[in-house]
Structures are given as structure tokens and as C-alpha cells.
Amino acid sequence: MSAQVAGRDTRELAWFKSSYSAGNGGECVEVAARPDTVHVRDSKDTTVPVLTVQPQAWHAFVGFAAGHGAV
């Protein structure tokens, strides 16, 4: 099974792992940003569906998380 985003194979995206991922088996995410969408996936299982949000929503989420010490 391969994850797809609007007909596009997600392997074409440039994925970046969170800098907080220490490789110790914790809960990690990867993000791939495009001009019109931000894609988020589980770095431990890249075969599961990808969460896709608008850049404005991602920016608001990151700002909220940073303000609460989660990022």
C-alpha cells in the first residue's frame, strides 16, 4: 500500500523529521511543505494515510503549540 495525496505519490515529497525526534522510539512526525498544502505523517509508519492541511492552519497549529511549550 502506498499513501497518495490528491493522486500524487507521497514519496515525491521532501519529508523533514521533527528536530525533537531523538530516534529513541518516541512519537515522531515528519512534515512535507508545499506552497498550497502541508503534509504530516507518522515517521515510524509511513504507509498510513497522510494528514493534509492548508499552510495557514499549520502555521496556526505550530504557533499554538510553541506558545504552550509543546514544540
C-alpha positions in Angstrom: 0.0 0.0 0.0 1.3 3.5 -0.8 -0.1 6.7 0.6 -1.3 9.1 -2.0 -2.1 12.8 -1.8 -4.6 14.0 -4.4 -3.3 11.5 -6.9 0.4 12.2 -6.1 2.7 9.6 -4.6 3.9 11.0 -1.3 7.4 9.6 -1.9 7.8 12.6 -4.3 7.6 15.0 -1.4 10.6 16.2 0.6 9.9 15.0 4.2 11.5 16.5 7.3 11.6 14.8 10.7 11.0 16.9 13.8 14.1 18.1 15.4 12.7 16.8 18.7 12.8 13.2 17.3 15.7 11.6 19.2 15.4 8.2 17.5 14.6 6.5 20.8 11.2 5.1 19.6 9.2 8.0 20.7 6.2 9.5 18.9 7.7 11.3 15.8 6.2 13.1 12.9 7.5 14.1 9.5 6.3 17.2 7.6 6.4 18.0 3.9 5.5 21.6 3.0 4.3 22.6 -0.5 3.1 26.1 -1.4 -0.6 25.0 -1.2 -0.5 22.3 1.4 1.4 20.9 4.4 1.5 17.1 4.7 2.1 15.4 8.1 2.8 11.7 8.6 3.9 9.2 11.2 7.7 8.7 10.8 7.5 5.2 12.3 4.9 4.0 9.8 4.9 5.9 6.5 2.3 3.6 4.9 -0.6 5.0 6.9 -2.6 7.9 5.5 -1.1 11.4 5.5 -2.8 14.3 7.2 -3.0 17.3 4.7 -3.8 20.8 5.9 -3.6 24.3 4.5 -0.5 26.3 5.3 -2.5 28.8 7.3 -3.8 26.0 9.5 -0.4 24.5 10.0 1.1 28.0 10.9 -1.7 28.5 13.5 -1.1 25.0 15.0 2.7 25.5 15.3 2.1 28.9 16.8 -0.3 27.5 19.3 2.0 24.5 20.2 5.0 26.8 20.6 3.1 29.0 22.9 2.3 26.0 25.1 5.8 24.6 25.2 5.0 21.6 23.0 7.2 22.5 20.1 
